[in-house]
């Protein structure tokens, strides 16, 4: 698939990469690993540069652009291994932009876009399915929430959470203020230590339902977040490939560069081809959602399945070609290994998405399996 970006989108992605490379290089993730919250300077910059409001309407201080534009930013952040809290805030802002009515946009989204209010999402109970069956919170008609909201990235330093909950009329999205006494947030140990993960439980928490909703809202939100995770993944995979190639040009065995051996070159060529195709496919999947195309849900599953497989293969090759040093947290290859594994399983891996793809391909549909499929 050869789906290309516009000149403006290419410039946007390049600007994000250049800013991150100047202010927070690839190893900056280690510095943030032990920090209790997102780096305030990086968070302010993300707000000031418009990254948090790419899809937010202009009335809420955003740019009013589409998911494809947001995916370009997510890919650039993934390529520079930006501390994951930035991506968490960016994704939460997109969820609010798609779910809130005009009054709620001004009250909740505008301060998130400006950086005055930190937001995170909690959509799935631990070990739950990546669809409505995985929602572990229930809501009363009056908007009181109870249940296990699962693991939420950077929940401990968020002012609000966007929580999925099952009500009498279906799954809705609710704004929960983390200062409520019924909100329990307990730190968890994530695979990717550039993010701060926490287990969120709710007990009698009064919440506000986002009102720009219909029966398919939850599924659309899941699809959008799936594309954003895939964009982060291809960004990190591209960096892992470049880092590995540079290493193999310098590492020598038997009097010659390791990268000159034919078997090594073939492996790298296959990885490059797979990464290039997938990058264009992610762009198309985002565009298909912006344009409301019939294949949007199908392509989302195709892209995430193939992205998960690429992540596992790319991370394995990166560590293998770097040797034992590649597994060390102190090495850049170790940072990329952790990010790729986190992205591979977030919002479903190949085992989750392949049955959806198969069912859609034979015309059987897959609504009984997941909300990601049509």
C-alpha positions in Angstrom: 0.0 0.0 0.0 1.5 3.4 -1.0 -0.5 6.0 0.8 1.4 9.3 1.0 1.3 12.3 3.4 0.8 15.9 2.3 3.7 18.4 2.4 2.1 20.0 5.5 1.9 16.6 7.3 5.5 15.8 6.4 6.6 19.1 7.8 4.6 18.6 11.0 6.2 15.2 11.6 9.6 16.6 10.9 9.1 19.5 13.2 8.1 17.2 16.1 11.1 15.0 15.5 13.5 17.9 15.3 12.2 19.4 18.5 12.4 16.2 20.4 15.9 15.4 19.1 17.1 18.9 20.3 15.4 18.9 23.7 15.0 15.2 24.7 17.2 12.7 22.8 16.6 9.0 22.6 18.1 8.3 26.1 15.9 10.8 27.8 13.4 8.1 28.6 15.8 6.7 31.2 15.7 10.1 33.0 12.0 10.0 33.2 11.7 6.4 34.3 12.2 7.3 37.9 10.2 10.5 37.9 6.8 10.6 39.6 5.1 12.5 36.8 5.5 13.7 33.3 8.4 16.2 32.9 6.6 19.6 33.4 8.8 21.3 30.8 8.1 18.7 28.2 4.4 18.8 29.0 4.2 22.6 28.7 6.1 22.3 25.4 3.6 19.7 24.1 0.7 22.0 24.9 2.4 25.1 23.6 3.4 23.5 20.3 -0.2 22.2 19.8 0.5 18.5 20.1 -2.3 18.1 22.7 -4.9 19.7 20.6 -4.3 18.4 17.0 -7.9 17.1 16.7 -9.5 19.4 19.2 -11.8 22.1 17.6 -10.5 25.6 17.3 -13.1 26.8 19.8 -11.4 24.6 22.5 -7.9 26.0 21.5 -7.1 23.1 19.1 -6.0 22.9 15.5 -9.2 21.2 14.2 -7.3 18.6 12.2 -7.9 14.8 11.7 -6.7 11.5 13.0 -4.1 11.3 10.2 -2.5 14.5 11.4 -2.5 13.2 15.0 -1.0 9.9 13.9 1.9 11.8 12.2 2.6 13.5 15.6 2.3 10.1 17.4 4.7 8.5 15.0 7.3 11.2 15.4 7.0 11.0 19.2 7.4 7.2 19.0 10.5 7.6 16.8 12.2 9.8 19.5 10.9 7.6 22.4 9.2 10.6 23.9 8.2 9.8 27.5 4.9 8.1 27.1 3.0 10.5 29.3 2.9 12.9 26.3 1.2 10.4 24.2 -1.2 9.6 27.0 -2.3 13.2 27.3 -2.6 13.5 23.5 -4.8 10.4 23.2 -7.0 11.6 26.1 -7.5 14.9 24.4 -8.6 13.2 21.2 -11.1 11.1 23.2 -12.6 14.2 24.7 -12.7 15.9 21.3 -14.7 13.1 19.9 -17.0 12.5 22.8 -17.9 15.9 24.5 -20.6 18.3 23.6 -19.8 22.0 23.0 -20.2 23.0 26.7 -18.1 20.1 27.9 -15.4 20.9 25.3 -15.0 24.3 26.9 -15.0 22.9 30.4 -12.9 19.8 30.1 -11.0 19.8 26.7 -9.9 23.4 26.6 -7.8 23.2 29.8 -6.3 19.8 28.6 -5.3 21.4 25.3 -3.7 24.4 27.1 -1.8 22.1 29.5 -3.6 23.4 32.6 -5.4 20.1 33.2 -3.8 16.6 32.8 -6.1 13.8 31.4 -5.8 10.1 31.0 -8.0 7.2 29.8 -9.2 4.1 31.6 -11.3 1.9 29.2 -10.6 -1.7 30.1 -10.5 -4.0 33.1 -7.3 -6.0 33.7 -7.1 -8.9 31.3 -10.4 -7.9 29.7 -11.2 -8.1 26.0 -10.5 -5.1 23.8 -14.2 -4.5 23.3 -17.3 -3.8 25.3 -16.9 -7.1 27.2 -13.7 -5.7 28.6 -15.3 -2.8 30.4 -15.1 -3.4 34.2 -17.0 -0.4 35.5 -20.8 0.0 35.8 -22.7 3.3 35.9 -26.1 4.2 37.5 -28.6 6.4 35.7 -27.3 9.3 37.8 -23.7 8.7 36.8 -22.3 7.0 39.8 -19.5 4.6 38.9 -18.3 1.4 40.5 -15.8 -1.2 39.4 -12.2 -1.9 38.2 -11.1 0.5 35.5 -7.9 -1.4 35.0 -4.4 0.0 34.2 -4.3 3.6 33.2 -1.1 5.3 32.0 -0.1 8.4 34.1 -3.4 8.3 36.1 -1.5 9.3 39.3 -0.6 12.7 37.9 -3.8 13.3 36.0 -6.6 15.7 37.2 -9.3 13.8 35.3 -9.8 10.3 33.9 -12.0 9.4 30.9 -13.5 6.1 32.0 -15.6 3.7 30.1 -18.6 2.3 32.0 -21.6 0.1 31.2 -25.0 1.8 31.9 -28.5 0.6 31.2 -28.4 2.1 27.7 -24.9 0.7 26.8 -21.3 1.7 27.2 -20.7 5.4 27.9 -17.6 7.6 28.5 -17.5 9.5 31.8 -15.2 12.2 33.2 -13.9 11.3 36.6 -12.0 13.8 38.8 -9.2 11.9 40.4 -9.5 13.9 43.7 -12.8 12.1 44.4 -12.5 10.0 47.6 -13.9 7.0 45.9 -11.1 6.9 43.3 -8.2 4.5 44.2 -5.0 4.8 42.2 -2.2 2.3 42.9 1.1 2.3 41.1 1.9 -0.6 38.8 5.1 -1.8 37.2 4.8 -1.4 33.4 6.9 -3.1 30.7 7.9 0.3 29.4 9.3 2.3 32.2 9.1 5.6 30.3 5.5 5.7 31.4 3.9 5.7 34.8 1.1 3.0 35.1 -1.5 2.7 37.8 -4.4 0.4 38.7 -7.6 2.5 38.9 -10.6 1.3 41.0 -13.8 3.3 41.6 -16.3 3.0 44.4 -19.4 5.2 44.4 -17.7 7.9 42.3 -20.0 10.6 40.9 -19.0 11.3 37.3 -20.2 13.3 34.3 -21.2 11.4 31.2 -19.8 12.8 27.9 -22.9 13.8 26.0 -21.8 13.8 22.3 -22.5 10.1 22.1 -24.2 7.4 20.1 -24.3 3.7 20.2 -21.0 3.3 18.2 -19.0 5.9 20.0 -17.0 3.4 22.2 -16.0 1.4 19.1 -14.9 4.5 17.2 -12.8 5.6 20.2 -11.1 2.2 20.4 -10.3 2.2 16.7 -8.8 5.7 17.0 -6.6 4.8 19.9 -5.6 1.5 18.2 -4.3 3.6 15.2 -2.4 5.9 17.5 -0.7 3.0 19.3 0.2 1.6 15.9 1.7 5.0 14.8 3.8 5.1 18.0 4.9 1.5 17.2 6.1 2.2 13.6 7.9 5.3 14.8 9.8 3.3 17.4 10.4 0.4 15.0 11.9 2.8 12.4 14.3 4.2 15.0 15.2 0.6 16.1 16.1 -0.3 12.5 18.2 2.8 12.0 20.0 2.2 15.3 20.7 -1.4 14.4 22.0 -0.6 10.9 24.4 2.1 12.3 25.7 -0.4 14.9 26.3 -3.1 12.3 28.2 -0.7 10.2 30.7 -0.2 13.0 30.8 -3.6 14.7 33.4 -5.9 13.1 34.0 -9.6 13.0 36.5 -11.6 11.0 38.1 -8.4 9.8 34.9 -6.8 8.2 31.8 -5.0 9.3 29.1 -7.3 10.5 26.6 -5.4 8.3 28.4 -6.6 5.2 27.5 -10.2 5.7 24.8 -11.3 3.2 22.6 -13.0 5.8 22.5 -9.9 7.9 21.7 -7.7 5.0 18.8 -9.9 3.9 17.3 -9.8 7.4 17.6 -6.0 7.6 16.2 -5.6 4.0 13.1 -7.7 5.0 12.6 -5.6 8.1 12.9 -2.4 6.2 10.4 -3.5 3.5 7.9 -4.6 6.2 8.3 -1.4 8.2 7.8 0.8 5.1 4.6 -1.0 4.0 3.2 -0.9 7.5 4.0 2.8 7.9 1.9 3.6 4.8 -0.8 1.3 6.0 -1.0 3.1 9.3 -1.4 6.4 7.5 -4.2 4.9 5.4 -6.0 3.4 8.4 -6.1 6.9 10.0 -7.3 8.5 6.7 -10.0 5.9 6.3 -11.4 6.9 9.7 -11.2 10.6 8.9 -13.0 10.0 5.6 -15.6 7.5 7.1 -14.6 4.8 4.6 -16.2 1.4 4.7 -12.9 -0.4 5.3 -11.9 1.7 8.3 -12.6 -0.9 11.0 -11.1 -3.7 8.9 -7.9 -1.8 8.1 -7.5 -0.9 11.8 -7.4 -4.6 12.7 -5.1 -5.4 9.7 -2.7 -2.6 10.7 -2.6 -3.5 14.4 -2.1 -7.2 13.8 0.8 -6.6 11.4 2.3 -3.9 13.6 2.3 -6.2 16.6 4.2 -8.9 14.6 6.7 -6.3 13.3 7.3 -5.0 16.8 8.2 -8.5 18.1 10.4 -9.2 15.1 12.1 -5.8 15.1 12.8 -5.9 18.9 14.2 -9.4 18.6 16.5 -8.4 15.8 17.6 -5.2 17.5 18.7 -7.1 20.6 20.2 -10.0 18.7 22.4 -7.7 16.5 23.4 -5.6 19.5 24.3 -8.6 21.6 23.9 -8.8 25.3 24.1 -5.0 25.6 20.8 -4.8 23.8 18.9 -6.1 26.7 20.3 -3.6 29.2 18.0 -0.8 30.4 20.9 1.5 30.1 21.2 0.9 26.4 19.0 2.6 23.8 18.2 -0.8 22.3 16.7 -1.9 25.6 14.5 1.2 25.7 13.2 0.5 22.2 12.7 -3.2 23.1 10.4 -2.2 26.0 8.4 0.3 23.9 7.9 -2.1 21.0 6.7 -4.8 23.3 4.3 -2.5 25.1 2.9 -1.2 21.8 2.6 -4.7 20.4 0.0 -5.8 23.0 -1.7 -2.5 23.7 -5.2 -2.6 22.0 -4.7 -6.1 20.9 -2.0 -8.2 19.2 -2.2 -10.5 16.2 -4.0 -13.2 18.2 -6.8 -10.7 19.0 -7.1 -9.1 15.5 -6.5 -12.0 13.1 -9.9 -13.6 13.8 -11.6 -10.3 13.1 -9.7 -10.0 9.8 -10.5 -13.6 8.8 -14.2 -13.2 9.6 -14.4 -9.9 7.6 -12.5 -11.4 4.7 -15.0 -14.3 4.3 -17.9 -11.9 4.7 -19.1 -13.3 8.1 -18.6 -10.0 10.0 -17.1 -9.9 13.5 -19.3 -7.9 15.7 -19.7 -10.8 18.0 -16.0 -10.8 18.7 -14.9 -7.2 19.1 -16.0 -3.6 18.9 -13.0 -2.9 16.6 -14.6 -4.7 13.7 -17.7 -3.4 11.9 
